[in-house]
Amino acid sequence: MDSGCGLPQPVAARTDENGRGLSLVESCSDTWSVHDYTDKDSGVTGKAVWFTLNPPAAAP
């Protein structure tokens, strides 16, 4: 889980090879999103990125 502030967003990759993670997830997955686990009443902060991969159609 990521406890940083704000929700993750894909960004343009930098020359130092950082910032490619969500762009790779976006390009390889069928869908993706972020689940926010923040619960201020219990002191929990964090989020998780999830994605789905649909299997290719079967060959006839």
TAWOCOR-V354564 format. One record per residue. RES is the residue in three letters. SS is DSSP state (H for helix, E for strand, L for the rest). PHI is phi in whole degrees, -180 to 180 (999 if undefined). OMEGA is omega in whole degrees, -180 to 180 (999 if undefined). Layout:
res:RES ss:SS phi:PHI omega:OMEGA
res:RES ss:SS phi:PHI omega:OMEGA
//
This chain:
res:MET ss:L phi:999 omega:-180
res:ASP ss:E phi:-106 omega:-179
res:SER ss:L phi:-100 omega:177
res:GLY ss:L phi:-67 omega:-180
res:CYS ss:L phi:-79 omega:179
res:GLY ss:L phi:80 omega:179
res:LEU ss:L phi:-93 omega:179
res:PRO ss:L phi:-65 omega:177
res:GLN ss:L phi:-138 omega:174
res:PRO ss:L phi:-62 omega:178
res:VAL ss:L phi:-132 omega:175
res:ALA ss:L phi:-68 omega:-180
res:ALA ss:L phi:-65 omega:178
res:ARG ss:L phi:-94 omega:-178
res:THR ss:L phi:-69 omega:179
res:ASP ss:L phi:-86 omega:176
res:GLU ss:L phi:72 omega:174
res:ASN ss:L phi:-92 omega:173
res:GLY ss:L phi:87 omega:-178
res:ARG ss:L phi:-95 omega:-172
res:GLY ss:H phi:-53 omega:-178
res:LEU ss:H phi:-70 omega:176
res:SER ss:H phi:-65 omega:176
res:LEU ss:H phi:-67 omega:178
res:VAL ss:H phi:-59 omega:-179
res:GLU ss:H phi:-62 omega:-176
res:SER ss:H phi:-78 omega:-176
res:CYS ss:H phi:-101 omega:-175
res:SER ss:L phi:-106 omega:176
res:ASP ss:L phi:-84 omega:175
res:THR ss:E phi:-145 omega:174
res:TRP ss:E phi:-156 omega:178
res:SER ss:E phi:-164 omega:-180
res:VAL ss:E phi:-125 omega:174
res:HIS ss:E phi:-106 omega:-180
res:ASP ss:E phi:-90 omega:-180
res:TYR ss:L phi:-97 omega:-176
res:THR ss:L phi:-63 omega:175
res:ASP ss:E phi:-136 omega:-175
res:LYS ss:L phi:-62 omega:-179
res:ASP ss:L phi:-65 omega:-179
res:SER ss:L phi:-102 omega:178
res:GLY ss:L phi:78 omega:-179
res:VAL ss:E phi:-94 omega:173
res:THR ss:L phi:-131 omega:177
res:GLY ss:L phi:155 omega:178
res:LYS ss:E phi:-155 omega:179
res:ALA ss:E phi:-138 omega:175
res:VAL ss:E phi:-92 omega:176
res:TRP ss:E phi:-124 omega:178
res:PHE ss:E phi:-151 omega:176
res:THR ss:E phi:-123 omega:175
res:LEU ss:L phi:-126 omega:176
res:ASN ss:L phi:-88 omega:179
res:PRO ss:L phi:-66 omega:178
res:PRO ss:L phi:-65 omega:178
res:ALA ss:L phi:-65 omega:179
res:ALA ss:L phi:-68 omega:178
res:ALA ss:L phi:-70 omega:-179
res:PRO ss:L phi:-70 omega:999
//
